[in-house]
Amino acid sequence: MNIKLIRIGTSQGIRIPKPIIEQCKIEDELDLRVEGKTIILQPIKKARENWERYAKKAVAEYPEADIDDVLGDEDFADWQW
């Protein structure tokens, strides 16, 4: 797909077509990096994006498990919330 640069103030940018935004599940921020002469844009993954799904799966598979047995005396001070 060829796209044109558009002027945004003293910078330039691109418009990303809506179908691509939906396909890539882009919300409001992207990770941008340059490798050689290639620009790479990626959606930013949320730290706990799939936790709810995995927690429900774990409860379904191990209904007798207790979270305290798993985490024990875990110190949550270092966790990023």
N, C-alpha and C positions, 0 to 999 in steps of 0.2 A: 504494500500500500504506500503510495506516495502522498505526502502531505506538505503543506507550505508553512513556513515560519510566519508568525504574525507578530507585529510590533506591540509591545506592552510597555509603555513609557520609554525608557532608554534601553530596555531589554527586549528579548524576543522569546516567543513561546510557541507551543503547538496546541491544537485542539484535539482532544482524544474523543473519537466517536462514541456515542452512548452504548452501542452494542459491545464495544471493546471494554468499556468501563464495567458493564454488567457481567460480561464473560469472565473478567479478571477479578470480579468482586472488589473493585476499588471503592473506597469510601471517601475520605477527605484528605488523606495524606499518602504520599508515595515515598519509597526509598529510591534515591537517585544515585547512581555511581557511574563512573567512566572507566572502561577497560580498553586501553589503546585508543582507537578512534570510535569506539562503540559506546553509545549511551544506553544504560539499562535502567528501566523503571520497573519497580515491583511494589505491589501492595504491602503495607506494613502489617505484619502478623501481630495480633493481640496476644499478650503474654499468656492468657488463660482461655484462648479462643474455644477450645473443645472440651474444657473441663466438665461442663454440665453433661454433655453427651457421655463422656467416659464415666462420670460418677453414677449416672443412671444405669449404665451397662454393668458396672461393678456391683451395685446394689442388687440388680437382677440376678447376677451370677453367684454372688456370695451374700445372701440376705442375712446370714448369721454373723457376718463380720462386724466388728466395732471399729470405728475410726481411731479411737484411742489405742487400739492394738496395733494399728498401722503406723501412726505417727508417734506414739509413745510420748516421750518428753521433748519433742521437737521444739526448738527455740525459733519462733516466728519473727524475731527481730530483724533478721537478714532478708526476709522475703520482700519482694517488690509488689506492693498492692497498688 
